[in-house]
């Protein structure tokens, strides 16, 4: 599952589709007790790399805290940041940059 963020933001309001996706993940994790989660934060390439790596980590932590706040044990969740290093689109357009500002939540 992917959550998107506004420029230079590490928290955001989830839209209806994202809220449903998170609800589905929460239900799965509550029923499958040995499942773990990896959350990877990403950014666009605006600004310096080090700041974007920090921002990616903050986005991953925001997503982790959202799951924890909704009943998932923090010990089951690992976070990391790729910053601007793994874009899924070109950073040459506003749309491309918007799609690169994300966290990717993977259930293992």
N, C-alpha and C positions, 0 to 999 in steps of 0.2 A: 504494500500500500504506500502511496506517496501523498504527503501533505505539502502544500506550497505556502510560501511566505512572501510578504511585501519587502521591498528594498530596505536593507539594513535593519530588519526586524527579526527577533528571535522568538516572538510569540505572535499569535494571530487568532482571530476567531475562525473556527472551522465552519465551512459551509455545510449545507444540508447533506450533500453526498458524502463529504468527508466524515461528518458525524455518524452517518450510517455505517461507513466502513470501519470506523473506530469501534462502534457498538458491536459489529460482527467479530472483530478481533477480540474485544473484551469477553464476549460470550464464549468464543473458542478457548481462550486462555483460562477462563474460569472452569471449563469442563475438561481440558486436557492439562492436568497439573504438572506434567513433566516437560511441556513445551517452553522454549525460551525465545527471547526476542532480541534481534539486533536492530538498532536504529542508527542510521548513518546520515549525518547532516552535510548538506552541500550549499554552495553559494554561487552567485555569478562571479564575474571577474572584475567587478568595479572595486577600486581601492587596492590596497596592498594584500599580498597573499597571506601574510601572517594574521592580519585582522580578519580575513575571510575564513581562515581555518578556525579561529576563535568563534566567529559568528556561526559557522557550521556546527560546532560543538554545542553552542548555546541552543541552537534549533533542535539538536538531538536531545538535549537535556529537557527542553520544553515538552517534547513529545513523550519522553520517558515519564516526566512528572504528571502528564495528563493521564497516562495509563495507571500510574501508581495511585493517583487521586481517585481513580475509578476502580480500585480494588486489586490491582496486580502487584505482587511482591516485587520490590525493586531489585532483589537478588536475581530475578529471572530476566532482567533487562540489561543489555550491554549497549553502550553508546560509543560512537567514534565520529570523527569529522574528516571529510575529504576536501573541505573548502572548495576552491574553484577547480580542483584537479581532475574531476570526472564529469564534465558537462554532458548533458544529454542532447543539447541543442547548441547552435552557435550563439556566442555572446554578442553578436553584431546587431541584433534587433531587440526591441523591448519584449516581445513575446518569447524569444529565445532565452533572454535573461530571466524572465519571470518563471519559465519552466525549470531553469537551473537552480533557483532558490527553493530548496525542498529538503524534506527528510524522507528517507526510504525505510519503511518498517517491514522487516522480514521475520516470519515465524520459523523457528527451527525445530 
